[in-house]
């Protein structure tokens, strides 16, 4: 991921949330975000797929979650609507992040492989999607409250693994621990 991207994504996510009338502590509706940007979201179940592709999409651990494609010069997100809601929220946020960041999308659509974007673009889309779903400020507040990963997942309607990633990768828990240690050390200091 390029230098400075995480800071850029933090500000961009807050700006996008403001445009939707949300602050950093409110739950984001990824489908509402797509609608705001004029992007149609279509479920795999709505497509005229052959039985083999449909069966692949239905598998509980199906590798296909979503993609951005273009039909008649209009971008479209296809999401695997057989997945659970937390995963679908992450998928639509991730695909919207590709659009927001103006990443290229593959010309050929297949349902049996991972996303076709390069590793750097995938990292950027993952990071921005995380900032959109659980902004740094929200993660920091949850860390101060000693919220568990389960608490964060419930509060922001994300999966527990996504909540854990946001709380750990954002560094908020380490920051809170250091802040508490400094505060405790300053109250133990004996004045002369």
Number of C-alpha atoms within 10 A of each C-alpha: 12 9 7 8 13 16 10 11 22 18 16 17 23 19 16 16 22 12 12 14 10 15 17 20 18 15 17 22 18 22 17 12 19 19 12 13 12 12 18 14 21 15 14 22 15 10 10 9 12 8 9 10 14 17 11 15 23 16 12 10 10 17 15 22 25 24 26 25 18 12 8 6 7 10 16 21 22 24 24 26 19 18 19 11 13 16 19 22 21 23 25 26 26 28 30 27 25 23 20 15 15 10 17 14 19 14 10 7 14 13 20 13 11 13 20 16 16 11 11 11 19 19 15 21 24 19 22 28 25 26 26 29 28 29 28 24 17 20 25 20 15 20 22 16 10 12 17 15 22 14 14 23 19 14 16 19 21 24 21 17 12 20 25 17 15 22 25 15 13 21 15 21 20 14 14 17 13 12 13 13 11 12 11 11 10 10 9 9 8 6 5 3
